[in-house]
């Protein structure tokens, strides 16, 4: 079974001093936090961007939060099809894995850009760490709760055992308590083993839209009932592009080129994902064609990438209203303090150019 993604882990950052974060980030350059995959060489990155020798291209790195998969497809596609090079960039996608910490990676200069989500970057702002989200590839976070056949409404899960990870208590679980009246007493520890869920037909379990339901179909022999939390009002952006404020301020042209090229990579991926699949399977040899196909199907079926504001403003779209909605709902749920300057966690300067711009 494919392990659940970092979006299900705690989005909070440890209260490290900036000096400590820099030390941890520097250590990541040696590979302690980044698992660069397969034949893809890990490159040293620093706040001063490098020009690839003899190419005239700006060399930059993008760190993902998990093993290479279809959910990272647009970034791999932009490498595979030369879209990044057309924008003057020599991009290395640095594959993540268990224990990845995007805040430490970016703050320490171990990557120029990284994959994150709304909660993580807001918590970075809370800790005084100067990170900023510049684009959101997923309009909907793929976090789900799945149940056994026969469950008709999400509200029916109230009072029933739900297997959740420890990270859920700092993420979506407080939202479900606030919105649907769920209680901590009904939670059961989820250790990324589906056995307890399969054994109890009254239970539910957390998961990732593109992964756990596929595994349950294979291991349990049935199709689980899937509740996408994004369709129930849980509104974080996901699979984002985050970077340091310093880079936005000193080299906005490079940030814009990386964002534009990444968005175009996602449009290309949705048209024909095969170039990206080649690189994904090179970085992650355990990835199967069946899993890639299932993930690709679900990304489109549920409008994970192309829905809401992205339909008009383009993939990667973000709005002030959406950021405020997420912050307000999580403040009500007790996750955020109302005094956090959440608006410092993002900028709209590099997105919302319209679908025609990205697909011309």
DRENDO-1510 file (C-alpha; in Angstrom, 1 decimal, always signed):
<recs>
REC; n; res; u; v; w
REC; 1; UNK; +0.0; +0.0; +0.0 .
REC; 2; UNK; +1.2; +3.5; -0.9 .
REC; 3; UNK; +1.8; +5.4; +2.3 .
REC; 4; UNK; -0.3; +8.5; +2.9 .
REC; 5; UNK; +1.1; +11.8; +1.8 .
REC; 6; UNK; +2.7; +14.6; +3.9 .
REC; 7; UNK; -0.6; +16.6; +3.6 .
REC; 8; UNK; -1.9; +14.2; +6.3 .
REC; 9; UNK; +1.0; +15.0; +8.5 .
REC; 10; UNK; +1.2; +17.9; +10.9 .
REC; 11; UNK; +1.4; +21.2; +9.0 .
REC; 12; UNK; +3.0; +22.9; +12.0 .
REC; 13; UNK; +6.6; +23.8; +12.1 .
REC; 14; UNK; +8.8; +23.3; +15.2 .
REC; 15; UNK; +9.6; +26.4; +17.0 .
REC; 16; UNK; +13.2; +26.5; +15.8 .
REC; 17; UNK; +15.2; +29.7; +15.7 .
REC; 18; UNK; +16.2; +30.9; +12.3 .
REC; 19; UNK; +19.8; +29.9; +12.9 .
REC; 20; UNK; +18.6; +26.4; +13.7 .
REC; 21; UNK; +16.5; +26.2; +10.6 .
REC; 22; UNK; +19.4; +27.3; +8.5 .
REC; 23; UNK; +21.6; +24.6; +10.0 .
REC; 24; UNK; +19.0; +22.0; +9.4 .
REC; 25; UNK; +18.4; +23.3; +5.8 .
REC; 26; UNK; +22.1; +23.2; +5.2 .
REC; 27; UNK; +22.3; +19.6; +6.3 .
REC; 28; UNK; +19.5; +18.8; +3.8 .
REC; 29; UNK; +22.0; +19.7; +1.1 .
REC; 30; UNK; +23.9; +16.6; +2.1 .
REC; 31; UNK; +20.8; +14.5; +1.6 .
REC; 32; UNK; +19.5; +14.1; +5.2 .
REC; 33; UNK; +16.2; +15.6; +4.3 .
REC; 34; UNK; +16.0; +15.2; +0.5 .
REC; 35; UNK; +15.9; +11.9; -1.2 .
REC; 36; UNK; +16.8; +12.9; -4.8 .
REC; 37; UNK; +15.6; +10.1; -6.9 .
REC; 38; UNK; +17.1; +7.6; -9.3 .
REC; 39; UNK; +19.4; +8.9; -11.9 .
REC; 40; UNK; +18.5; +12.5; -11.2 .
REC; 41; UNK; +21.5; +14.0; -9.6 .
REC; 42; UNK; +21.0; +16.2; -6.5 .
REC; 43; UNK; +22.3; +19.7; -7.1 .
REC; 44; UNK; +23.5; +22.2; -4.6 .
REC; 45; UNK; +21.2; +25.2; -4.5 .
REC; 46; UNK; +21.8; +28.5; -2.8 .
REC; 47; UNK; +20.1; +31.9; -2.4 .
REC; 48; UNK; +22.3; +33.1; -5.2 .
REC; 49; UNK; +21.0; +31.2; -8.3 .
REC; 50; UNK; +23.5; +29.5; -10.6 .
REC; 51; UNK; +23.7; +29.7; -14.4 .
REC; 52; UNK; +24.1; +26.2; -15.8 .
REC; 53; UNK; +27.6; +26.0; -17.5 .
REC; 54; UNK; +27.5; +26.6; -21.2 .
REC; 55; UNK; +23.7; +26.7; -21.4 .
REC; 56; UNK; +22.8; +30.2; -20.5 .
REC; 57; UNK; +20.0; +28.8; -18.3 .
REC; 58; UNK; +19.2; +29.7; -14.7 .
REC; 59; UNK; +19.7; +26.5; -12.6 .
REC; 60; UNK; +16.9; +26.2; -10.0 .
REC; 61; UNK; +15.5; +23.3; -7.9 .
REC; 62; UNK; +12.0; +22.4; -6.9 .
REC; 63; UNK; +11.6; +20.0; -3.9 .
REC; 64; UNK; +8.5; +17.8; -3.7 .
REC; 65; UNK; +6.9; +16.6; -0.5 .
REC; 66; UNK; +6.7; +12.9; -1.4 .
REC; 67; UNK; +7.9; +10.2; -3.8 .
REC; 68; UNK; +7.5; +10.9; -7.5 .
REC; 69; UNK; +3.9; +10.3; -8.6 .
REC; 70; UNK; +1.2; +11.5; -10.9 .
REC; 71; UNK; +0.3; +14.1; -8.4 .
REC; 72; UNK; +3.6; +15.8; -9.2 .
REC; 73; UNK; +3.1; +15.3; -12.9 .
REC; 74; UNK; +3.1; +18.9; -14.2 .
REC; 75; UNK; +6.5; +19.6; -12.8 .
REC; 76; UNK; +8.0; +16.5; -14.3 .
REC; 77; UNK; +6.2; +17.3; -17.6 .
REC; 78; UNK; +7.8; +20.7; -17.8 .
REC; 79; UNK; +11.2; +19.1; -17.5 .
REC; 80; UNK; +10.5; +16.2; -19.9 .
REC; 81; UNK; +9.0; +18.4; -22.7 .
REC; 82; UNK; +11.5; +21.2; -22.4 .
REC; 83; UNK; +9.0; +23.8; -21.2 .
REC; 84; UNK; +11.3; +25.0; -18.4 .
REC; 85; UNK; +14.2; +25.3; -20.9 .
REC; 86; UNK; +12.0; +27.4; -23.1 .
REC; 87; UNK; +11.6; +29.8; -20.2 .
REC; 88; UNK; +15.4; +29.9; -19.6 .
REC; 89; UNK; +15.5; +27.5; -16.7 .
REC; 90; UNK; +17.5; +24.3; -16.0 .
REC; 91; UNK; +15.2; +22.7; -13.3 .
REC; 92; UNK; +16.0; +19.8; -11.0 .
REC; 93; UNK; +12.9; +18.2; -9.4 .
REC; 94; UNK; +14.2; +17.0; -6.0 .
REC; 95; UNK; +12.0; +14.0; -4.9 .
REC; 96; UNK; +10.8; +14.0; -1.3 .
REC; 97; UNK; +9.9; +11.2; +1.0 .
REC; 98; UNK; +9.0; +10.5; +4.7 .
REC; 99; UNK; +10.0; +13.2; +7.1 .
REC; 100; UNK; +10.3; +15.9; +4.5 .
REC; 101; UNK; +10.0; +19.4; +6.0 .
REC; 102; UNK; +9.4; +22.0; +3.4 .
REC; 103; UNK; +9.9; +24.9; +5.8 .
REC; 104; UNK; +13.4; +23.7; +6.8 .
REC; 105; UNK; +14.3; +23.0; +3.2 .
REC; 106; UNK; +13.4; +26.4; +1.9 .
REC; 107; UNK; +14.6; +28.4; +4.9 .
REC; 108; UNK; +17.9; +26.7; +4.8 .
REC; 109; UNK; +18.4; +27.2; +1.1 .
REC; 110; UNK; +18.3; +23.5; +0.2 .
REC; 111; UNK; +16.0; +24.3; -2.7 .
REC; 112; UNK; +14.8; +27.4; -4.5 .
REC; 113; UNK; +11.2; +26.4; -4.7 .
REC; 114; UNK; +9.2; +23.7; -2.9 .
REC; 115; UNK; +5.8; +22.0; -2.7 .
REC; 116; UNK; +3.7; +22.8; +0.2 .
REC; 117; UNK; +0.1; +23.9; +1.3 .
REC; 118; UNK; -1.8; +26.7; +2.9 .
REC; 119; UNK; -1.4; +25.5; +6.5 .
REC; 120; UNK; +2.3; +25.0; +6.3 .
REC; 121; UNK; +3.2; +28.4; +4.9 .
REC; 122; UNK; +0.8; +30.2; +7.4 .
REC; 123; UNK; +2.5; +28.4; +10.2 .
REC; 124; UNK; +5.9; +29.5; +8.8 .
REC; 125; UNK; +4.7; +33.1; +9.0 .
REC; 126; UNK; +3.5; +32.5; +12.5 .
REC; 127; UNK; +7.1; +31.4; +13.4 .
REC; 128; UNK; +8.6; +34.4; +11.7 .
REC; 129; UNK; +10.1; +32.4; +8.8 .
REC; 130; UNK; +10.0; +34.4; +5.6 .
REC; 131; UNK; +8.4; +32.0; +3.2 .
REC; 132; UNK; +5.7; +32.8; +0.6 .
REC; 133; UNK; +3.3; +30.8; -1.6 .
REC; 134; UNK; +3.4; +32.0; -5.2 .
REC; 135; UNK; +1.0; +29.5; -6.9 .
REC; 136; UNK; -1.3; +26.7; -6.1 .
REC; 137; UNK; -1.5; +23.8; -8.6 .
REC; 138; UNK; -4.3; +22.0; -6.8 .
REC; 139; UNK; -7.5; +23.9; -6.3 .
REC; 140; UNK; -8.7; +21.1; -4.1 .
REC; 141; UNK; -6.7; +19.3; -1.4 .
REC; 142; UNK; -6.9; +15.6; -2.1 .
REC; 143; UNK; -7.4; +14.7; +1.6 .
REC; 144; UNK; -10.3; +12.3; +2.1 .
REC; 145; UNK; -12.2; +10.2; +4.6 .
REC; 146; UNK; -13.4; +6.9; +3.2 .
REC; 147; UNK; -16.0; +4.5; +4.6 .
REC; 148; UNK; -17.4; +1.1; +3.8 .
REC; 149; UNK; -20.2; +0.6; +1.3 .
REC; 150; UNK; -23.6; +1.6; +2.6 .
REC; 151; UNK; -22.5; +4.9; +4.2 .
REC; 152; UNK; -24.6; +7.5; +2.4 .
REC; 153; UNK; -23.8; +10.8; +4.0 .
REC; 154; UNK; -20.7; +12.2; +5.6 .
REC; 155; UNK; -22.7; +13.1; +8.7 .
REC; 156; UNK; -23.4; +9.5; +9.2 .
REC; 157; UNK; -19.8; +9.1; +10.4 .
REC; 158; UNK; -20.5; +11.1; +13.5 .
REC; 159; UNK; -19.8; +8.8; +16.5 .
REC; 160; UNK; -18.3; +6.0; +14.4 .
REC; 161; UNK; -14.7; +5.0; +14.7 .
REC; 162; UNK; -12.4; +6.9; +12.3 .
REC; 163; UNK; -8.8; +6.0; +11.8 .
REC; 164; UNK; -6.7; +9.2; +11.6 .
REC; 165; UNK; -3.0; +10.0; +11.8 .
REC; 166; UNK; -1.4; +12.1; +14.6 .
REC; 167; UNK; -1.0; +15.0; +12.1 .
REC; 168; UNK; -4.7; +15.2; +11.5 .
REC; 169; UNK; -5.1; +16.8; +14.9 .
REC; 170; UNK; -3.2; +19.8; +13.7 .
REC; 171; UNK; -4.9; +19.8; +10.3 .
REC; 172; UNK; -8.3; +18.8; +9.1 .
REC; 173; UNK; -9.6; +17.1; +12.2 .
REC; 174; UNK; -10.3; +20.3; +14.2 .
REC; 175; UNK; -12.2; +21.5; +11.1 .
REC; 176; UNK; -14.3; +18.4; +11.1 .
REC; 177; UNK; -15.0; +18.8; +14.8 .
REC; 178; UNK; -16.0; +22.4; +14.4 .
REC; 179; UNK; -18.1; +21.9; +11.2 .
REC; 180; UNK; -19.7; +18.4; +11.7 .
REC; 181; UNK; -19.6; +17.8; +15.5 .
REC; 182; UNK; -17.1; +15.0; +15.4 .
REC; 183; UNK; -15.3; +14.2; +18.6 .
REC; 184; UNK; -11.8; +13.1; +19.6 .
REC; 185; UNK; -13.4; +10.1; +21.3 .
REC; 186; UNK; -14.3; +8.5; +18.0 .
REC; 187; UNK; -10.8; +8.7; +16.6 .
REC; 188; UNK; -8.5; +5.6; +16.4 .
REC; 189; UNK; -4.8; +5.7; +15.6 .
REC; 190; UNK; -4.0; +5.3; +11.9 .
REC; 191; UNK; -0.5; +3.8; +11.3 .
REC; 192; UNK; -0.8; +3.5; +7.5 .
REC; 193; UNK; -2.1; +0.0; +7.8 .
REC; 194; UNK; -5.6; -0.6; +6.3 .
REC; 195; UNK; -6.1; -3.8; +8.3 .
REC; 196; UNK; -8.2; -2.3; +11.2 .
REC; 197; UNK; -10.4; -0.4; +8.7 .
REC; 198; UNK; -11.0; -3.5; +6.6 .
REC; 199; UNK; -11.9; -5.5; +9.7 .
REC; 200; UNK; -14.5; -3.1; +11.0 .
REC; 201; UNK; -17.4; -2.3; +8.5 .
REC; 202; UNK; -18.6; +0.5; +10.8 .
REC; 203; UNK; -15.3; +2.4; +10.6 .
REC; 204; UNK; -13.9; +5.1; +8.4 .
REC; 205; UNK; -10.3; +6.0; +7.6 .
REC; 206; UNK; -8.4; +9.0; +6.3 .
REC; 207; UNK; -6.6; +8.8; +3.0 .
REC; 208; UNK; -5.5; +10.5; -0.2 .
REC; 209; UNK; -7.9; +10.6; -3.0 .
REC; 210; UNK; -5.5; +9.2; -5.5 .
REC; 211; UNK; -3.9; +6.5; -3.3 .
REC; 212; UNK; -5.8; +4.8; -0.4 .
REC; 213; UNK; -9.1; +4.0; -2.3 .
REC; 214; UNK; -7.0; +2.3; -5.0 .
REC; 215; UNK; -5.2; +0.2; -2.4 .
REC; 216; UNK; -8.5; -0.7; -0.6 .
REC; 217; UNK; -10.0; -1.9; -3.9 .
REC; 218; UNK; -7.0; -4.2; -4.4 .
REC; 219; UNK; -6.6; -5.4; -0.8 .
REC; 220; UNK; -10.2; -5.4; +0.4 .
REC; 221; UNK; -12.0; -6.3; -2.8 .
REC; 222; UNK; -14.5; -3.5; -2.6 .
REC; 223; UNK; -14.8; +0.2; -3.6 .
REC; 224; UNK; -14.9; +2.4; -0.6 .
REC; 225; UNK; -17.2; +5.4; -0.2 .
REC; 226; UNK; -15.0; +8.5; -0.7 .
REC; 227; UNK; -15.7; +11.9; +0.9 .
REC; 228; UNK; -13.4; +14.6; -0.4 .
REC; 229; UNK; -12.9; +17.1; +2.4 .
REC; 230; UNK; -12.5; +19.9; -0.1 .
REC; 231; UNK; -16.1; +19.3; -1.3 .
REC; 232; UNK; -17.2; +19.6; +2.4 .
REC; 233; UNK; -15.8; +23.1; +2.9 .
REC; 234; UNK; -12.2; +22.3; +3.9 .
REC; 235; UNK; -10.4; +24.8; +1.7 .
REC; 236; UNK; -6.6; +24.8; +1.8 .
REC; 237; UNK; -4.6; +25.1; -1.4 .
REC; 238; UNK; -2.4; +22.1; -2.1 .
REC; 239; UNK; +0.6; +21.2; -4.3 .
REC; 240; UNK; +1.8; +24.8; -4.1 .
REC; 241; UNK; +4.9; +26.5; -5.2 .
REC; 242; UNK; +6.6; +28.2; -2.2 .
REC; 243; UNK; +9.8; +30.1; -2.0 .
REC; 244; UNK; +11.7; +32.6; +0.2 .
REC; 245; UNK; +10.6; +36.2; +0.3 .
REC; 246; UNK; +14.2; +37.2; -0.5 .
REC; 247; UNK; +13.9; +35.5; -3.9 .
REC; 248; UNK; +10.6; +37.2; -4.7 .
REC; 249; UNK; +12.1; +40.5; -3.9 .
REC; 250; UNK; +15.5; +40.2; -5.6 .
REC; 251; UNK; +14.6; +38.1; -8.7 .
REC; 252; UNK; +10.8; +38.3; -9.5 .
REC; 253; UNK; +11.5; +37.6; -13.1 .
REC; 254; UNK; +12.9; +34.2; -12.3 .
REC; 255; UNK; +10.0; +33.4; -10.0 .
REC; 256; UNK; +7.6; +34.4; -12.7 .
REC; 257; UNK; +9.3; +32.3; -15.3 .
REC; 258; UNK; +9.3; +29.3; -13.0 .
REC; 259; UNK; +5.6; +29.7; -12.1 .
REC; 260; UNK; +4.5; +30.2; -15.8 .
REC; 261; UNK; +6.5; +27.2; -17.0 .
REC; 262; UNK; +5.2; +25.0; -14.2 .
REC; 263; UNK; +1.6; +25.9; -15.0 .
REC; 264; UNK; +2.1; +25.2; -18.7 .
REC; 265; UNK; +3.6; +21.9; -17.6 .
REC; 266; UNK; +0.4; +21.0; -15.9 .
REC; 267; UNK; -1.7; +21.9; -18.9 .
REC; 268; UNK; +0.6; +19.7; -21.0 .
REC; 269; UNK; +0.5; +16.9; -18.5 .
REC; 270; UNK; -3.3; +16.8; -18.6 .
REC; 271; UNK; -3.2; +16.5; -22.4 .
REC; 272; UNK; -0.7; +13.7; -22.5 .
REC; 273; UNK; +1.0; +12.6; -19.3 .
REC; 274; UNK; +3.4; +10.0; -20.9 .
REC; 275; UNK; +6.5; +12.2; -21.0 .
REC; 276; UNK; +6.2; +12.9; -17.2 .
REC; 277; UNK; +5.5; +9.2; -16.5 .
REC; 278; UNK; +8.9; +8.3; -17.9 .
REC; 279; UNK; +10.7; +10.6; -15.4 .
REC; 280; UNK; +8.4; +9.7; -12.5 .
REC; 281; UNK; +9.1; +6.0; -12.9 .
REC; 282; UNK; +12.8; +6.7; -13.2 .
REC; 283; UNK; +12.8; +8.6; -9.9 .
REC; 284; UNK; +10.4; +6.2; -8.3 .
REC; 285; UNK; +10.9; +2.7; -9.8 .
REC; 286; UNK; +8.2; +1.2; -7.5 .
REC; 287; UNK; +5.5; +3.4; -9.2 .
REC; 288; UNK; +3.2; +1.3; -11.3 .
REC; 289; UNK; +1.4; +2.1; -14.5 .
REC; 290; UNK; -1.9; +1.1; -12.8 .
REC; 291; UNK; -1.3; +3.6; -10.0 .
REC; 292; UNK; -0.4; +6.3; -12.4 .
REC; 293; UNK; -3.5; +5.8; -14.4 .
REC; 294; UNK; -5.8; +5.7; -11.4 .
REC; 295; UNK; -4.3; +8.9; -9.9 .
REC; 296; UNK; -4.5; +10.7; -13.3 .
REC; 297; UNK; -8.2; +9.7; -13.6 .
REC; 298; UNK; -9.1; +10.9; -10.1 .
REC; 299; UNK; -7.3; +14.2; -10.4 .
REC; 300; UNK; -9.5; +15.0; -13.4 .
REC; 301; UNK; -12.7; +13.4; -12.1 .
REC; 302; UNK; -12.8; +15.4; -8.9 .
REC; 303; UNK; -11.5; +18.7; -10.4 .
REC; 304; UNK; -8.4; +18.7; -8.2 .
REC; 305; UNK; -6.4; +20.8; -10.7 .
REC; 306; UNK; -9.0; +22.4; -13.0 .
REC; 307; UNK; -12.0; +23.7; -11.0 .
REC; 308; UNK; -13.2; +26.9; -9.3 .
REC; 309; UNK; -11.0; +29.9; -10.0 .
REC; 310; UNK; -8.6; +27.9; -12.2 .
REC; 311; UNK; -11.3; +27.5; -14.9 .
REC; 312; UNK; -11.1; +31.2; -15.7 .
REC; 313; UNK; -7.9; +32.4; -14.1 .
REC; 314; UNK; -5.8; +29.4; -15.1 .
REC; 315; UNK; -4.1; +26.5; -13.3 .
REC; 316; UNK; -2.2; +27.8; -10.3 .
REC; 317; UNK; -4.9; +30.4; -9.4 .
REC; 318; UNK; -5.3; +31.9; -6.0 .
REC; 319; UNK; -7.5; +34.6; -4.5 .
REC; 320; UNK; -7.6; +36.7; -1.4 .
REC; 321; UNK; -11.1; +35.4; -0.6 .
REC; 322; UNK; -10.0; +31.8; -0.7 .
REC; 323; UNK; -7.0; +32.4; +1.6 .
REC; 324; UNK; -9.2; +34.3; +4.0 .
REC; 325; UNK; -11.9; +31.6; +4.0 .
REC; 326; UNK; -9.3; +28.9; +4.9 .
REC; 327; UNK; -7.7; +31.1; +7.6 .
REC; 328; UNK; -11.1; +32.0; +9.1 .
REC; 329; UNK; -12.4; +28.5; +9.2 .
REC; 330; UNK; -9.3; +27.1; +10.8 .
REC; 331; UNK; -9.2; +30.0; +13.3 .
REC; 332; UNK; -12.8; +29.1; +14.3 .
REC; 333; UNK; -11.6; +25.5; +14.6 .
REC; 334; UNK; -8.8; +26.6; +17.0 .
REC; 335; UNK; -5.9; +25.8; +14.7 .
REC; 336; UNK; -4.7; +29.4; +14.0 .
REC; 337; UNK; -4.6; +32.4; +16.3 .
REC; 338; UNK; -6.6; +35.3; +14.8 .
REC; 339; UNK; -3.5; +37.6; +15.2 .
REC; 340; UNK; -1.5; +35.8; +12.6 .
REC; 341; UNK; -0.8; +37.9; +9.5 .
REC; 342; UNK; -1.8; +35.2; +7.1 .
REC; 343; UNK; -1.7; +37.6; +4.2 .
REC; 344; UNK; +2.1; +37.6; +4.4 .
REC; 345; UNK; +2.0; +33.9; +3.5 .
REC; 346; UNK; +1.1; +34.4; -0.2 .
REC; 347; UNK; +1.3; +36.7; -3.1 .
REC; 348; UNK; -1.0; +36.9; -6.2 .
REC; 349; UNK; +1.7; +38.7; -8.3 .
REC; 350; UNK; +2.6; +35.6; -10.3 .
REC; 351; UNK; -0.8; +33.9; -11.1 .
REC; 352; UNK; -4.3; +34.5; -12.4 .
REC; 353; UNK; -3.2; +35.4; -16.0 .
REC; 354; UNK; -6.1; +33.5; -17.6 .
REC; 355; UNK; -6.3; +30.1; -19.3 .
REC; 356; UNK; -5.6; +31.7; -22.8 .
REC; 357; UNK; -2.2; +33.0; -21.6 .
REC; 358; UNK; -1.0; +29.6; -20.4 .
REC; 359; UNK; -2.4; +27.6; -23.3 .
REC; 360; UNK; -1.6; +29.9; -26.3 .
</recs>
